[in-house]
Every structure is written in structure tokens, then in C-alpha cells.
Amino acid sequence: MRLIIAGGLKGQIIAAAKIAMSHGAAVTHTEGLDQTLAVLRAKGADLLMIDVVQPIAAYVAALEAERIRTPIIACGTSTDTRAAVAAIQAGAREYVPLPPDPELIAAVLEAVAADQSSLIWRDPAMERVVQLASQIARSEAPVLVTGESGTGKEVIARHLHQKSARKDRPFVAVNCAAIPDNLLESELFGHEKGAFTGAVARRVGKFEEANGGTLLLDEISEMDVRLQAKLLRALQERMIDRVGGSQPVKVDIRIIATSNRNLADAVREGLFREDLLYRLNVVHLRLPALRERPGDILVLAEHFAKKYAELNGLPQRPIAADARKLLLGNAWRGNVRELENTMHRAVLLATGAEITASAVLTPEGETLAPAAASRDVAGRAAQTAEAMTRSLVGHTVADVERELILDTLDHCLGNRTHAAKILGISIRTLRNKLSEYTSAGITVAEPGQTRINAA
């Protein structure tokens, strides 16, 4: 666990640092935002603890601008509850009062670690995957993890890291779909000062940040083919070139790549290099969809119910029989991620001694659709499409495309990955289209919402 404590290092914060170190955390102290960003760029961190007197909103904005996903915890000696509320509203995940409670500090560190690597299963289909993962975890072989969105590909990647000889070294994840092509090379390999407009200082890339540990290339199928060639060279030679640099840099990392697409198909379509696929696909782990591992549904639901009860300071409630039946009967097209969101909402809505079926609702307030009912979706969609076709005359192709994209996004409750899969386009193409619509003043559904909610 790599912890950065930002702010004036006074007595109470020193005590918090010592408690964290006693629990195995490597602690770095920074005075302010600029120094914190410099450390994050150079070494990264698993958790950022900030004195509440610091401009937390500015930290949150700066981390988002740099695409740094380190969670933020605020801490302070103030007994004014408004300070804690303001910190949470500014973007901090939690507020820790000082003087520090050793058990609370330990719980925060454990929660961050557990949130990163909680692997829970019971179904035989998942058991086979976990056994194979444990078998090859201590090797240095690259691993390709595939599966539908929401199945837990990053979770199994962290499990591989925790079971490897590199477990005490960094685990660094890069979402290749979320970073524009022109920035991804710098994100991976770093850059020298002045390498391009806006490069005001040297920045260490994710390869160097993960040196000695594991680098996760999430959704690697979205990486531009030209950059794939540079990645292949880095994997073969264990050397990288910073953008604008003159000397290669040696790195020692293990690569884990994930994709929700069939990379063999991508190779045939000319979207993915065959030699890179061979390099990555030494060991292949395919995660089954949640509907293919029904034995995991209830154990995961119970885990999420406990997690979100603790997180929100609510009593832990068992899942009632009617809710269990509803959970087991749902199609879970969004997989584990959808189940987690459902249980988070159920924990907040439950009022009695148990989590009942009435608490297990969709965002629209309707009960979950059973798996049997979902099989009729294609038929209803065909009828709807036939009716809509008659209304297309008189509209431009761009108009029809826009409405198709926005309607699909509404159907997916703003989930970009699911919408892109339904539309048959890459997540990058979808994001570019949505950016165009937003710039034109057109309402676009936010994650978890529809356009009606967002308007």
C-alpha cells in the first residue's frame, strides 16, 4: 500500500502516518498540490490522504485532468461536521477525524485494499478460472483476460498480482479506451519536458510507474494499431522510449491485458496486430458472464449488501426470500457490475429487518425483469424497429444515427461500454460522437441515467 499524506505534517497527521506505516503502508509526505502531483506522476500511489484545510476540490480536479485514479481521503482535527460534509462534496471518498483512531486508519487501509482485489466466487464455472489463475500467477507469462463488460476482469487481474512474486510491488492499471489516441503514448511511456505543447515537465509513464510490478492494459482492443507496434517492441525488449526522449529506459514488468471483444476477430478486421496478440495471449483467462455462473449471484449479492451497509453506516440486513428469487431470476446483462449497483441501491432503499424484493428495484422504480422475460426482448425490438422505420423518411443519415446512438444510450442507462457493444462500434467512436453532440448543446445521458433524468 502506497500512501501519500498531503498538507502540513503536524502532530496528529504524524500519528496517522505512523499508524499507517505500522500496518505496512509506505508513506510519502507532500506539502501541497504541486508536490503531490509530482510524486503521483513519478511513483503513483494507492491512496491520498489530504488535510481538510487543503483545497480538496482542486486536488480532485487536478487528478481528473491528469487521469490519475487514486482515491482521496480527507482528514482534519475540526469537530465541525460541515468540514466533513464539504470534503465529501468536494470529491473525497471518506473523512477521517483526527486525532487518529488506529482501528479506523487500519479499516480505511483494509477497505482500499479489499476494494481493489476482492475476488468472490462459488460457482464451478468461476472455480475453474480461479484455479487456472492461481496456477499461473507466480509465472512471468503475460495473461490475456477476456469477458463481457462487468464480469470482473480487473478484479481477476489484481488477484493474479496478489498471488504473484510481485505482490509487494506496484499494480498499475491503464484504461486504453478512456484515453485519447494522441495522449495514450505519453500515458504509457512518459514524456520529456517540451516533448509537445503542454509538456511543462518530465512525466514518468505507467510502464516506469509499474516497474518491478504488474501493468494492466484494460480494454487493449481499443488501442490504435500504430501504438500497438510500440507496445510490442516494449514487451519484446523490455525497453521503452519516453516521448521526446533520446535514451531508452529499461523496465521490468508483467503485462496483463483485458478485452471485452474477440481479438481474433479484431485481427481479421485489421484492428489488432496478430504478433501482439501472440505476445499477450500466452495464457488466456475467459471470465464467464454472471448468467453462466448462477451459483455466484447470491454470494456476491450478500457481499455487496454488507459492503454498502458498512460504507453508508446502515445496519446489515439479510436478503429476504422474495428478493433472492428475484436476483436469481434476473438476466444480469450488465453482469457483476449491474448486480453491485442493484445491491447498493437496495441497501439504501431497504427499511425493514430484511432486504425485500421491493427494495431490489431498477432506477425507474420497477422490479427486475426475469431472465425468461428478457428472451422476448428481440421480438419486441423487431416490432419497434418496424414501426420506427416508417418515420425515418425526411430525416438525414446524421439525424437517424444521432437518435439511434442516444436512444441506445438511454436504453443502457448511460453505460457507454454496453451501448457501444449494442451499436457495434468501438467505445472510442461512441465517446467521440457523444462529445460532438454535447458540444452542439444536445443532452446526453449520464451514467446511471437517461436523457429525461439528465435534462
MARPALO-321871 format. One record per atom (N, C-alpha, C): y, z, x. Coordinates in pm, whole numbers, padded with zeros to 5 digits, always signed. Each point is the difference from the previous one (the first is absolute). Layout:
BEGIN
YZX...
***
This chain:
BEGIN
-00119+00000+00084+00119+00000-00084+00125+00000+00089+00082-00103-00016+00125-00011+00076+00116+00036-00092+00069+00111+00032+00107+00052-00085+00133-00008+00073+00102-00053-00069+00137+00002+00052+00079+00099-00085+00071+00092+00066+00091+00092-00068+00141-00041+00036+00077-00040-00100+00136-00050+00022+00103+00101-00048+00100+00027+00087+00107+00093-00035+00017+00105+00107+00099+00086-00019+00026+00106+00097-00120+00092+00012-00052+00015+00120-00123+00077+00020+00035+00149+00010+00019+00062-00116+00033+00142-00005-00127+00082-00014+00018+00130-00009-00114+00090+00002-00108-00030-00102+00040-00023-00125-00098-00020-00105-00077-00130+00019+00071-00105+00045-00067-00128+00021-00091+00007+00121+00041+00075+00102-00087+00021+00116-00131+00067-00045+00012+00097-00090-00119+00068-00052-00090-00099-00073+00060-00089-00080-00078-00101-00072-00072-00092+00098+00070-00038+00107-00059-00088+00101-00120+00068+00066+00014+00128+00031-00109+00072+00065-00122+00010-00092+00026+00021-00129-00111+00007-00096-00072-00135-00006+00079-00108-00005-00060-00134-00005-00081-00027+00125+00052+00039+00116-00072-00021+00126-00129+00080+00004+00003+00120-00060-00122+00083-00002-00109-00063-00084+00039-00093-00087-00097-00071-00083-00030-00140+00054+00034-00021+00128-00039-00123+00066+00101-00113-00005+00118+00024-00056+00100-00106-00008+00073-00015+00134+00028-00126+00036+00085-00029+00117+00142-00014-00052+00088+00092+00040+00134+00009-00058+00105-00055+00096+00088-00084-00055+00114-00053+00075+00126+00040-00075+00101+00049+00073+00126+00038-00063+00106-00106+00024+00076-00034-00106+00112-00093+00013+00123+00063-00063+00118-00036+00053+00124+00060-00047+00053-00066-00127-00016-00132-00010+00060-00070-00114-00071-00130-00030+00060-00080-00086-00063-00122-00050-00028-00100+00111+00098-00027+00086-00018-00101+00104-00114+00035+00094-00005+00127+00041-00107+00042+00091-00136-00003-00071-00001+00036-00128-00125-00003-00077-00054-00142-00009+00089-00094-00030-00042-00140-00009-00052-00049+00134+00064+00042+00109-00045-00043+00133-00142+00049+00027-00030+00124-00037-00134+00054+00021-00102-00071-00090+00040-00026-00126-00091-00070-00091-00029-00141+00048+00103-00067+00052-00022-00135+00052-00092+00002+00122+00016+00102+00084-00074+00005+00126-00142+00053-00017-00017+00106-00081-00129+00067-00006-00059+00011-00141+00087-00010-00101-00047+00018-00135-00024+00148-00031-00036+00030-00123-00029+00138-00041-00075-00003-00132-00073+00109-00027-00072+00013-00126+00081+00073-00106+00098+00081+00044+00079+00080-00093+00137+00028+00063+00103-00004-00084+00137+00028+00044+00052+00117-00081+00032+00112+00069+00056+00118-00065+00148+00008+00034+00088-00001-00101+00143-00010+00022+00071+00124-00055+00090+00056+00081+00086+00109-00045+00082-00051-00119+00005+00078-00107+00063-00044-00123+00149-00028+00017+00060+00053+00105+00143-00028+00022+00022-00139+00056-00107-00064+00044+00010-00138+00049+00014-00095-00120+00056-00121+00022+00015-00097-00109-00134-00066-00034-00078+00066-00084-00136-00046-00027-00002-00140-00061+00094-00027-00089+00005-00133-00061+00019-00108+00106+00079+00030+00103+00022-00097+00108-00129-00021+00079-00077+00108+00022-00129-00014+00068-00093-00090-00082-00007+00026-00130-00088-00079-00087+00038-00147+00005+00132-00028-00011+00047-00138+00002-00030-00067+00133+00020+00075+00110-00023-00057+00133-00148-00031+00022-00087+00089-00045-00144-00025+00014-00043-00119-00082+00055-00014-00120-00034-00115-00083+00048-00129+00065+00121+00003+00057+00055-00119+00066-00084-00041+00120-00059+00099+00069-00082-00027+00118-00148-00020-00036-00031+00011-00131-00138-00013-00049-00092+00103+00064+00052+00122+00015-00078+00113+00053-00045+00085-00119-00129+00024-00012-00056+00065-00119-00028+00149+00020+00058+00063+00097-00025+00141+00027+00053+00087-00113-00084+00086-00060+00049+00087-00108+00099+00105+00051+00093+00038-00087+00106+00094+00037-00018+00130-00077+00008+00112+00071+00001+00133-00059+00134+00065+00036+00070+00055-00097+00126+00069+00027-00028+00149+00017+00078+00068+00082-00015+00144+00016+00138+00063+00016+00015+00124-00042+00130+00066+00011-00008+00146-00035+00101+00076+00043+00005+00144-00025+00072+00033-00129+00062-00104-00061+00077+00025-00122-00092+00041-00114+00044+00103-00075-00076+00043-00117+00049-00071-00126+00101-00085+00018+00054-00075-00112-00099-00110-00039-00052+00008-00122-00099-00099-00043+00058-00139-00004+00134-00009-00009+00061-00133-00004-00022-00075+00130-00010+00074+00111-00026-00066+00129-00137-00066+00000-00099+00069-00057-00135-00058-00007-00002-00120-00093+00065+00013-00115+00004-00111-00096+00068-00122+00060+00113+00024+00069+00075-00110+00062-00084-00069+00107-00077+00078+00075-00083-00058+00105-00109-00089-00060-00064+00046-00107-00104-00079-00066+00061-00126-00060+00116+00015-00064+00066-00117-00059+00040-00102+00105+00032+00049+00120+00040-00090+00108-00117-00076+00058-00123+00045-00029-00117-00074+00048-00101+00082+00078+00027+00130+00020-00097+00084+00068-00122+00022-00090-00117+00008+00061-00122+00018-00080-00014+00143-00047+00037+00096+00083-00011+00141-00034+00117+00075+00062+00021+00126-00043+00100+00089+00059-00071+00126+00045+00016+00037+00126-00063+00119+00055+00108+00103+00031+00000+00114-00066+00101+00103+00028-00026+00070+00132+00108+00040+00065-00008+00077+00124+00055+00140-00026-00048+00107+00065-00097-00003+00110-00136-00054-00044-00071-00060+00093-00122-00071-00035-00116+00092-00034-00072-00041-00102-00125+00067-00036-00112-00075+00072-00072+00067+00090-00105-00070+00076-00099-00074-00089-00038+00061-00113-00097-00065-00089+00060-00125-00064+00130+00005-00031+00065-00115-00061+00011-00115+00100+00038+00031+00125+00009-00103+00104-00137-00063+00021-00104+00083+00007-00136-00051+00019-00041-00088-00117+00038+00041-00122-00036-00077-00119+00068-00136+00001+00125-00004+00044+00073-00127+00006-00067-00095+00099-00034+00052+00118-00066-00083+00101-00136-00050-00051-00075+00089-00064-00130-00039-00053+00013-00103-00111+00105+00016-00083+00020-00094-00111+00031-00139+00052+00082-00007+00104+00033-00131+00058-00125-00064+00059-00077+00080+00075-00122-00054+00060-00101-00042-00107-00014+00083-00105-00095-00032-00106+00044-00123-00078+00130-00011-00023+00052-00114-00075-00026-00130+00074-00005+00008+00132-00020-00119+00081-00147-00040+00011-00090+00094-00014-00139-00033+00032-00103+00057-00097+00039+00025-00126-00097+00057-00094-00095-00107-00049-00125+00010+00039-00103-00095-00039-00100+00074-00088-00004-00037-00127-00083+00070-00097-00090-00102-00069-00128+00030-00006-00093-00094-00064-00126+00074-00044-00074-00062-00090-00129+00051-00043-00095-00113-00036+00056-00115-00038-00083-00112-00044-00079-00060+00117-00124-00040-00023-00082-00061+00107+00064-00124+00060+00073-00079-00081+00064-00120+00054+00102+00035+00106+00073+00108-00021+00099+00044+00099-00068+00074+00115-00111+00066-00029-00074+00072+00103-00043-00095+00112-00044-00120-00037-00044-00097+00100+00117-00042+00091+00117-00015-00059+00118-00037+00079+00037+00111+00097+00000+00124-00049+00038+00114+00083-00101+00020+00113-00127-00019-00029-00101+00014+00105+00020-00103+00111+00028-00123-00039+00024-00104+00100+00127+00031+00079+00103+00048-00069+00125+00034+00068-00023+00111+00102-00075+00102-00038-00028+00111+00092-00085-00047+00118-00088-00096-00026-00088-00051+00105+00078-00073+00109+00102-00075-00039+00072-00083+00099+00135+00061+00039+00031+00119-00052+00133+00057+00023+00029+00023+00147-00099+00045+00076+00025+00035+00141-00003-00120+00093-00029-00117-00053+00004-00119+00084+00145-00046+00016+00021-00096+00087+00133-00057+00021+00016-00132-00075-00100-00037-00078+00000-00131-00067+00109-00007-00106+00068-00114-00010+00092-00021-00111-00076+00003-00132+00067+00042-00106-00062+00010-00131+00087-00073-00102-00063-00079-00085+00068-00066-00110-00042+00068-00130+00097+00052-00073-00025+00069-00127+00055-00087-00113-00085-00039-00092+00044-00083-00112-00031+00069-00132+00070-00042-00104-00020+00058-00132+00123-00025-00085-00015+00020-00129+00112-00020-00091+00112+00100+00029+00120-00031-00047+00112+00091+00015-00031+00132-00070+00031+00110+00069-00019+00131-00060-00135+00063+00021-00088-00065+00079-00134+00055+00020-00006+00106+00110+00106+00010+00081+00002+00103+00104-00026-00053+00140+00049-00120+00028-00028-00059+00132+00067+00079+00113+00123+00047-00024+00065+00078+00105-00068+00136+00017-00050+00056-00108-00070+00129+00009-00125-00012+00087-00078-00108-00018-00120-00016+00082+00038-00029+00144+00116-00066+00021+00046-00026+00136+00035+00132+00070+00066+00090-00072+00032+00131+00059-00126+00081+00024-00099-00016-00087-00128+00067+00021-00065-00048+00129+00003-00130+00024-00054-00056+00124+00070+00061+00121+00133+00011-00010+00077+00057+00112-00038+00146+00023-00010+00078-00109-00030+00142+00013-00140+00025+00056-00091-00094-00020-00137+00015+00050-00018-00063+00138+00106-00059+00056-00010-00069+00128+00039+00092+00115-00022-00049+00121+00041+00075+00119+00151+00000+00016+00070-00078-00081+00146-00010+00008+00070+00090-00102-00071+00090-00063+00055+00076-00113+00121+00084+00038+00012+00039+00125+00115+00082+00042+00117-00086+00046-00013-00130-00010+00105-00093+00037+00062-00059-00127+00108-00077+00011+00070-00046-00121-00083-00094-00087+00025+00010-00129-00046-00099-00097+00125-00063-00058+00017-00129+00022+00123-00069-00041-00037-00114-00094+00066-00004-00116-00028-00103-00101+00119-00093-00016-00028-00129-00011+00103-00102-00024-00042-00082-00121+00088-00007-00100-00027-00083-00117+00055-00139+00026-00087-00093+00032+00043-00136+00037+00063-00075-00118-00030+00043-00122+00054-00069-00118+00141+00046-00033+00038+00118+00048+00128+00059-00040+00114-00034+00096-00032-00062+00114+00101-00027+00102+00022-00150+00012+00123-00047-00008+00028-00144+00010-00054-00059+00130-00036-00128-00003-00058-00066+00116+00086+00014+00124+00133-00014-00018+00087+00000+00117+00017+00138+00062-00049+00105-00069+00010+00135+00055-00135+00058+00042-00108-00062-00046-00132+00058+00024-00036-00002+00148+00037-00106+00072-00031-00006+00143+00064+00116+00074+00128+00026-00029+00070+00112+00062-00062+00133-00041-00042+00009-00127-00061+00122-00049-00130+00031+00076-00077-00104+00029-00129+00020+00067+00015+00020+00150+00080-00086+00063+00004-00004+00146+00125+00064+00060+00099+00036-00085+00122+00058+00051+00097-00106+00051+00117+00043+00040+00098-00095+00054+00089+00067+00102+00062-00081+00083+00095+00048+00098+00141-00006-00058+00088+00078+00056+00140-00001-00042+00057-00140+00016+00065-00048-00107+00063-00133+00005-00096-00115-00024-00126+00030-00037-00098-00108-00020+00040-00090-00116+00071+00056-00097+00048-00079-00115+00115+00077-00062+00069-00062-00092+00113+00064-00066-00046+00127-00071+00065+00111+00032-00037+00128-00059-00090+00084+00087-00051-00058+00109-00084+00077+00093+00090+00077+00095+00052+00114-00047+00099+00075+00077-00064+00092+00104-00131+00015-00007-00071+00084+00097-00144-00044+00009-00064+00037+00110-00143-00029+00011-00076+00076-00107-00098-00065-00059-00084+00066-00100-00147-00022+00034-00074+00108+00002-00143-00007+00025-00069-00043-00129-00090-00098+00010-00070-00050-00117-00121+00085-00035-00066-00036-00108-00114+00077-00049-00117-00002+00096-00017-00108+00077-00108-00003+00098+00018+00111+00103+00121+00014+00051+00026+00104+00099-00002+00139-00062+00050+00009-00125+00000+00129-00069-00142+00051-00020-00093-00094-00023-00140+00038-00024-00082+00009+00129+00063-00015+00115-00072-00004+00127-00092+00122+00015-00126-00027+00028-00100+00106+00012-00068+00032-00131+00057-00050-00111-00054+00032-00131-00044-00123-00078+00032+00000-00129-00046-00105-00091+00119-00066-00067-00004-00132-00009+00104-00077-00070-00062-00065-00122+00054+00032-00118-00046-00060-00125+00093-00114-00038-00055-00120-00010+00076-00117-00046-00037-00023-00146+00081+00056-00088-00028-00003-00143+00039-00134-00059-00087-00056-00084+00022-00131-00063+00033-00107+00105-00087-00012+00097+00022-00092+00111+00000-00146-00045-00058-00028-00115-00004-00138-00049+00140-00053-00030+00100+00089-00013+00137-00043-00029+00079-00032+00127-00061+00015+00116+00070-00027+00126+00013-00150+00023+00116-00043+00045+00025-00142+00029-00096-00050+00108-00048-00123-00015-00100-00056+00092+00052-00002+00143+00129-00027+00018+00055-00006+00136-00006+00136+00069+00023+00105-00076-00008+00134+00057-00145+00040+00024-00091-00055-00077-00142+00029+00020-00045-00039+00140+00057-00107+00054-00036-00044+00136+00040+00106+00103+00119+00059-00017+00044+00104+00092-00084+00126-00016-00040+00028-00123-00086+00116-00023-00135-00019+00067-00055-00120-00010-00129-00028+00062+00008+00022+00151+00106-00048+00061+00017+00019+00145+00008+00149+00034+00073+00076-00081+00012+00144+00025-00135+00070-00009-00082-00042-00095-00132+00062-00015-00093-00038+00114+00008-00124+00046-00088-00048+00106+00036+00061+00135+00130+00005+00030+00045+00041+00133+00046+00146+00006+00011+00064-00117+00052+00138-00006+00135+00010+00070+00078-00104-00017+00135-00007+00054+00092-00055-00109+00122+00051-00005+00097-00051-00096+00129-00037+00074+00079-00083-00064+00132-00036+00051+00104+00042-00103+00090+00090+00040+00109+00034-00089+00088-00123-00023+00057-00013-00120+00091-00109-00027+00119+00011+00095+00026-00108+00074+00109+00003+00097-00036+00064+00132-00126+00042+00015-00043+00067+00124-00050-00099+00103-00004+00043+00125-00044-00086+00110-00130+00046+00062-00040+00126-00029-00123+00054+00059-00097+00039-00111-00127-00041+00010-00099+00043-00099-00026+00149+00009-00039+00058-00111-00026+00144-00008-00147+00021-00036-00069+00081+00077-00141+00026-00024-00016+00104-00111-00092-00024-00093-00024+00094-00110-00150+00025-00014-00033+00119-00047-00139+00040-00024-00010+00047-00144-00045-00086-00089-00007+00034-00141-00129-00054-00062-00035+00059-00113-00107-00055-00083+00064-00059-00125-00042-00118-00037+00058-00069-00115-00090+00015-00123+00062+00039-00111-00065-00007-00131+00090-00088-00087-00055-00100-00063+00077-00090-00086-00054+00008-00142+00090-00014-00098-00043+00000-00139+00052-00125-00070-00070-00037-00107+00044-00113-00082-00060+00011-00138+00079-00038-00101-00056-00006-00136-00037-00144-00036+00006-00089+00100-00037-00139-00021-00126-00034+00079-00063-00110-00036-00115-00050+00074+00053-00079+00120-00014+00054+00120+00058-00064+00118-00071-00129+00035-00128-00013-00037-00069-00127+00025+00065-00112-00082+00039+00032-00123+00073-00098-00082+00135-00031+00062+00067+00103+00051+00131-00021+00063-00012-00090+00123-00111+00014+00073-00024-00088+00116-00014-00144-00046-00077-00022-00105-00020-00136-00051+00130-00061-00052+00089+00085-00050+00129-00048-00051+00104-00016+00110-00037+00033+00124+00093-00012+00111+00102+00111+00008-00023+00112-00070+00094+00111-00004-00037+00111+00097-00119-00009+00059-00043+00105+00092-00082-00063+00111+00026+00045+00123-00069-00056+00116-00146+00045+00003-00090-00095+00019-00142+00031+00004-00035+00086+00120+00063-00029+00117-00031+00079+00119+00046+00145-00015+00112+00021-00073+00046+00137-00024-00095+00073-00095-00050-00072-00099-00097+00061-00093-00124+00047+00076-00051-00084+00092-00116+00039+00079+00030+00124+00084+00122+00006+00054+00039+00112+00085+00007+00130-00081+00049-00008-00123+00018+00119-00083-00128+00043-00071-00082-00098-00036-00114+00025-00086-00126+00036+00079+00013+00088+00098-00117+00047+00074-00086+00088-00091+00068+00088-00073-00065+00081-00103+00079-00019-00129-00071-00026-00109+00065-00025-00129-00039+00110-00098+00099+00068-00053-00022+00099-00105+00062-00053-00130-00082-00022-00100+00052-00043-00130+00000+00119-00095+00118+00038-00047+00010+00112-00093-00025-00049-00143-00094+00060-00068-00025-00041-00140+00115+00042-00090+00025-00080-00103+00100+00037-00101-00046+00126-00072+00092+00073-00061-00036+00125-00066-00099-00023-00114+00009-00116-00066-00095-00030-00109-00141-00020+00054-00013-00027+00133-00130-00017+00062-00055+00131+00055+00079+00107-00011-00043+00131+00051+00037+00107-00104-00058-00010-00120+00037+00092-00108-00026+00147+00032-00093+00024+00091-00028+00138+00036+00115+00070+00069+00101-00076+00044+00115+00059+00068+00115+00033-00095-00006-00052-00122+00118+00011-00089+00036+00146-00028-00096+00079-00043+00032+00138-00039+00032+00088+00120-00072-00019+00111+00028+00083+00117+00138-00030+00056+00042-00127-00005+00135-00035+00042+00103+00054-00099-00030-00011-00130+00092+00051-00101+00024+00150+00018-00107+00075+00026+00013+00144+00022+00081+00030+00125-00022-00080+00105+00078+00017+00123+00148-00022-00025+00035-00107-00070+00140-00030-00025+00063+00103-00095-00080+00049-00096+00052+00102-00091+00037+00127+00076-00085+00039+00093+00027+00119+00082+00120-00024+00092+00004-00118+00061+00107-00032+00095+00136+00006-00068+00014-00064-00117+00131-00008-00062+00038+00127-00075-00099+00080-00037+00032+00132-00054+00063+00087+00108-00059-00002+00118+00055+00079+00112+00136-00052+00042+00014-00132+00004+00125-00061+00045+00116+00031-00095-00031+00010-00129+00106+00023-00099+00007+00145-00047-00075+00088+00066+00006+00142-00035-00052+00029-00140-00101-00077-00043-00056+00016-00134-00141+00059+00008-00045+00064-00107-00137+00057+00003-00105-00111+00006-00108+00029+00070-00108-00097+00008-00081+00005-00130-00015-00116-00062-00072-00009-00127-00124-00087+00018-00112+00039-00060-00118-00088+00003+00023-00121-00090-00077-00105+00025+00010-00122-00081-00095+00013-00118+00055-00011-00120-00079+00017-00121-00099-00114-00019-00100+00025-00085-00107-00098-00021+00054-00131-00055+00097+00006-00093+00052-00125-00057+00077-00081+00104+00069+00071+00091+00072-00069+00107-00097-00061+00101-00109+00072+00027-00102-00053+00092-00061-00129-00055-00028+00000-00128-00056-00119-00063+00097-00117+00011+00127+00029-00021+00102-00104+00008+00011-00055+00143-00003+00089+00098+00011-00041+00141-00120-00087+00041-00119+00041-00043-00121-00074+00037-00006-00137-00068+00065-00013-00114-00005-00126-00074+00107-00099+00036+00097+00040+00083+00110-00090+00032-00040-00103+00106+00063-00117-00004-00034-00109+00092+00054+00023+00141+00110+00075+00015+00062+00030+00129+00025-00125+00084+00074-00093-00059+00034-00122+00075+00088+00032+00120+00073+00112-00005+00081+00042+00114-00074+00091+00096-00130+00023-00026-00087+00077+00088+00047+00144+00019-00024+00056+00120+00027+00142+00024+00149+00030-00015+00084-00094+00039+00144+00022-00013+00040+00019-00146-00058-00079-00088+00029+00014-00143-00052+00134-00052-00118+00039+00042-00057+00128-00042+00089+00115+00048+00048-00008+00123+00087+00105+00053+00127+00012-00084+00064-00112-00030+00121+00003-00081-00027+00057-00139-00115-00037-00056-00037+00050-00133-00016+00151+00001-00067+00055+00102-00022+00144+00006+00128+00075+00033+00087-00059+00080+00130+00063+00027+00076+00017-00131+00001-00106-00079+00070+00004-00129-00069+00100-00094-00133+00004+00001-00074+00090-00088+00029+00145+00032+00011+00031+00128+00031+00138+00042+00136+00042-00055+00096-00092+00002+00134+00032-00048+00006+00011-00152-00085-00076-00070+00005-00003-00146-00089+00106-00065-00100+00049+00072-00094+00097-00058+00073+00129-00035-00036+00058-00115+00065+00123-00045-00097+00113-00031-00123-00032-00032-00096+00103-00037-00078+00052+00119-00117+00054-00030-00085+00057+00106-00072-00108+00078-00008-00123-00056-00070-00110+00065+00088-00126+00000-00038-00095+00085+00062-00133-00004-00079-00081-00101+00058-00025-00115-00070-00068-00108+00030-00149+00000-00067-00072-00088+00018-00145-00008+00144-00036-00035+00068+00087-00078+00137-00030-00039+00095-00001+00120-00038+00068+00109+00084+00001+00120-00027-00119+00090-00117-00061-00020-00037-00115+00083+00053-00125-00067+00125-00030+00025+00069-00108-00069+00045-00108+00096+00023-00119-00054+00066-00106+00076+00148+00028+00000+00079-00065+00086+00145+00023+00000+00065-00030-00135-00063-00084-00083+00057-00031-00131-00037+00105-00104-00079+00101+00042-00037+00103-00094-00126-00031-00078-00076-00102+00040-00124-00035-00067-00118+00049+00082-00111+00028-00066-00118+00043+00073-00054-00116+00081-00076+00030+00103-00054-00103+00087-00093-00093-00077+00002-00126+00041-00089-00098-00064-00139+00013+00058-00102+00011-00084-00137+00009+00054-00041-00128+00068-00097+00011+00090-00045-00116+00077-00049-00111-00091-00069+00035-00110-00052-00102-00091+00114-00081-00060+00109+00068-00033+00114-00070-00060+00064-00095+00099-00004+00035+00129+00065-00083+00101-00068-00136+00013-00127-00009-00041-00069-00127+00012+00054-00105-00095+00076+00045-00100+00056-00094-00096+00140-00046+00040+00047+00048+00114+00135-00034+00044+00014-00150+00021-00101-00064+00061+00010-00143+00028+00016-00081-00128-00074+00039-00106+00010-00071-00125+00138+00012-00062+00054+00124+00002+00134+00020-00056+00104-00074+00083-00020-00001+00132+00095-00069+00087+00001-00150-00028-00119-00057-00026-00008-00143-00030+00074-00033-00128-00015+00086-00102+00070-00023-00125+00151+00008+00020+00042+00099+00077+00143+00016+00027+00055-00120+00076-00078-00047+00100+00044-00114+00080+00016-00125-00087-00094-00019-00093+00007-00117-00088+00126+00005-00086+00032+00121-00050+00120+00014-00083+00127-00021+00081-00002+00048+00124+00120-00011+00082+00025-00143+00046-00107-00077+00021+00015-00136+00051+00090-00082-00091-00011+00025-00131+00079-00077-00095+00149+00028+00014+00036+00115+00065+00141+00036+00013+00059-00040+00135-00077-00071+00086+00048-00033+00134+00087-00125+00004-00012-00086-00099+00075-00125+00000+00150+00032-00001+00074-00069+00089+00144+00022+00008+00041+00096+00110-00098+00060+00068+00029+00093+00110-00034-00066+00133+00073+00037+00105-00029-00053+00133-00122+00070+00059-00056-00062+00104-00115+00060+00069+00040+00136+00058+00123+00008+00055+00048+00126+00058+00009+00109-00106+00045-00037-00120+00009+00098-00109-00139+00053-00036-00095-00093-00015-00136+00039-00037-00062+00087+00109+00021-00040+00126-00056+00078+00111+00058+00141+00000+00131+00010-00020+00064+00131+00002-00056+00091-00109-00011-00054-00122-00049+00082-00110-00146+00039+00020-00080-00092+00058-00140+00032+00028-00010+00115+00100+00081-00009+00105-00003+00104+00103+00045+00134-00057+00111+00000-00074+00055+00125-00053-00091+00059-00107-00059-00085-00085-00093+00051-00101-00125+00059+00064-00050-00066+00105-00118+00051+00071+00032+00134+00065+00119+00011+00058+00041+00126+00062+00010+00111-00104+00054-00032-00119+00003+00098-00108-00140+00045-00037-00092-00099-00009-00139+00031-00035-00062+00098+00101+00039-00015+00126-00054+00084+00107+00084+00125+00024+00096+00028-00092+00087+00117+00013+00070+00004+00135+00049-00117+00042+00079-00007+00121-00079-00001+00129-00133+00001-00007-00082+00003+00121-00003-00139+00063+00071-00016+00111+00015-00131+00064-00134-00057+00046-00085+00084+00057-00127-00048+00054-00090-00054-00110-00009+00073-00111-00084-00046-00111+00056-00129-00060+00133-00005-00016+00062-00119-00059-00025-00123+00087+00015+00015+00131-00022-00112+00092-00144-00050-00010-00094+00094-00013-00141-00039-00010-00026-00080-00127+00058+00046-00112-00018-00071-00128+00063-00139+00007+00119-00008+00063+00072-00127+00007-00060-00097+00102-00084+00053+00090-00061-00086+00101+00095-00036+00112+00099+00087+00027+00095-00023+00110-00004+00120+00093+00058-00016+00118+00002+00111+00095+00105+00102-00042-00017+00122+00043+00097+00106-00032+00136-00034+00059+00001-00069+00114+00127-00038+00063+00074-00101-00087-00072-00099-00053+00063-00099-00089+00057+00069-00123-00077+00093-00057+00048+00071-00119+00126+00079+00031+00002+00071+00112+00118+00079+00036+00123-00089+00017-00020-00117+00060+00113-00092+00019+00054-00048-00135-00090-00031-00093+00042-00043-00134+00077+00111-00071-00052+00121+00008+00065+00112-00068+00137+00029+00062+00011-00018+00130+00129+00018+00066+00102-00102-00051-00046-00124-00020+00088-00104-00055+00048+00038-00140-00093+00049-00083+00036+00035-00136+00099+00118-00002-00026+00100+00085+00088+00116+00005+00140-00041+00044+00007-00089+00101+00130-00047+00048+00076-00076-00109-00075-00062-00091+00062-00075-00109+00034+00090-00119-00022+00130+00014+00034+00094-00106-00106+00014-00107-00121-00048+00028-00109+00006-00098-00077+00131+00019-00026+00070-00109-00073+00127+00008-00145-00022+00040-00047+00078+00096-00137-00008+00049-00065+00137-00016-00122+00004-00049-00069+00126-00022-00020+00074+00132+00033+00129+00001-00027+00085+00115-00144+00052-00009-00058+00044+00112-00136+00054-00003-00015+00109-00105-00105-00011-00083-00024+00097-00104+00076-00026-00128+00078-00111-00005+00083-00028-00117-00018-00145-00045+00062-00031-00114+00017-00137-00045+00149-00029-00001+00038-00122-00032+00142-00033-00005+00072+00080-00108-00069+00034-00105+00062+00078-00105+00038+00138+00052-00091+00062+00080+00029+00131+00057+00111-00008+00102+00001-00112+00078+00095-00011+00111+00140-00033-00049+00010-00065-00116+00132-00044-00049+00086+00118-00040
***
